[in-house]
Amino acid sequence: MLGDFCCPVCKGALEDMVTGFHCAPCGREFEIVDGVPDFFIIETGHDADDPNKTWLDSEIVEARDMYYSLCARQLKGMAFCMQEIVRRTRPGCRVLEVGMGTGHFTRWLAEVAEPGTEIYAFDFSWPIIEKAKVNAGDLPSVMLFRANARGMLPFEDASFDIVLLRLAPLGPHGVPNAQAAFEMLKPGGWLFEAGWKRERFETPPTEWAIQHGFKSAEYHVWQYWRAQTVQERVAVEIEGERLASLGGPSGREMREKVEDGVYLKMTHENLLIAQK
């Protein structure tokens, strides 16, 4: 799929130069690296201490790829999310996946969306992108690219029918994800923002969404015990140990128990669905 991009800085039209893109209005050039357009723009003043830079580490990415290869489609909240997205897709529908990670959810979405749906999926880390290429890069409906979710994206406002965020930021620091997504959505478009923390809010997410321009919103929460394989536990331990060695947190706090020889993990998920 040939991406429909514009200059992330000036929003000018791009000329396809085979090895990259050239913006005639501002003169900037953007490379295509091993088939992946690179539109990464640094957000000045914040990148040096960005905790997401741990995702530049190939060992952490390898562990996370193993983890999601084993459990992505077991997550009840994400199964519901996919179901709700799919019924809103149609030929020509444009979906933006913010922070695609290693591509397991990208592939899931591409497999179940209506034929003719165009999925634009991006992340900032080359190790992550390499995994996503393996897991989803062969799908004709998917365009992978590199960009900074906190920086400027290579699209004009109101370019997408659906924006999907899961455990990823969007927009400059200080700007809520939902507010940044609102600008990216076409009138009538849908935001799906998924996570897996037990959140506490001063303002309920549905009320916040309505207050900031969305015409409807719903919020879902799941809490359940999920069987966890030995391989999945190993992946979590590897990631935690590597994070600790890099000076980061040792991993997520987990509630676990064993029943009849099966490891069970308490899983929390949440999902905001809002229509512009």
Summary of the structure (lengths in Angstrom):
residues: 276
radius of gyration: 18.8
end to end distance: 26.9
largest distance: 65.7
contacts: 873
relative contact order: 0.15
helix: 32%
strand: 29%
